[in-house]
Amino acid sequence: MSSVILTGSVYPGHAKDLRDKSGLKKIERVFTGFIILLLGIIILELGFHFLIAPSVTIDKIIIRTESNFPYSDDYLLSKAGISQSDTFFDINTALIEKRLMIVPSIRSVSVKKVFPSVIKIDIDSRIPVGLSLITTDSGIVPAVIDNEGVVYMTGYDLVSMDLPIISGLDFPEIKSGMRMPRELCSFLEDMEAIKKSSPGLYGLISEIKFVRKGSIDYEVLLYPRNHKTRIRIGSSLDEEMLKYITMVLEVISDRPGMEGLEEIDFRTGDVVYRIQGE
């Protein structure tokens, strides 16, 4: 006697249907979990913006400037547009930097946020190398000039800075933040280098006058602080040359008959001097 034992499904497609239904349920569970996760993120985001962010206020602003920077912190904050009502997340650092760069005496600025409540503002100011007296409708206005040729009115104590006067400039209009002609900037950079390396030697210069020779060429007249003699040089100056000029000036001035010494010319290898009336 034989018998037949049946195992598994009665119909062949039944196992496949079960597998498909199981796969669909897994996909539904994953999709449902994903939706729940998104809803959770949205709820957290809304809770952060409406409950947490408004309570994170700025309680400390650190402003770093040079010791002789002329403007107060209150002035800088007003220019930056930062108010007591601003929260940490309201602060737009790029916008604050753009606002502060409008101040002509600022060369560069960096604004950073330090969580949870600190703003750091680092300011590098322009380095004045000379003072210019500019005639305006309201009278003569003092303005400083930096090594990049930027001319700006300032709150600096100009007397204490003891800057040489820069003359021979023609300003068709006066506007703080305007620039001198590009061809003069290399000499201003020379001045800054001497000021940094030898401030005492730099202090011997009373006036620097730019003299045009053509459309773009120029030469310079130096007026020493303790002598009436003017010094004619080319379009560049360094520390060694200024030392040499000072030495020659001292030697020649002590010679008999040099009381009327009017000018010493250093444009060539030879030292040429001119006596008044000759």
Buried (B, 14 or more C-beta within 10 A) or exposed (E): EEEEEEEEEEEEEEEEEEEEEEEEEEEEEEEEEEEEEEEEEEEEEEEEEEEEEEEBEBEEBEBEBEEEBBBEEEEBBEBBBBEEEBBBBBBBBEEBBBBBBEBBBBBEBEBEBEEEBBBBBEBBBBBBBBBBEBEEEEEEBBBBBBBBBBBBBBEBEBEEEEBBBBBBBEBEEBEBEBBBEEBBBEBBBBBBBBBEEBEEBBEBBEBBBBEEEEEEEBBBBBBBEEBEBBBBBBBEBEBEBBEEBBEBBEEBBEEEEEEEBEBBBBEEEEBEBBEEEE
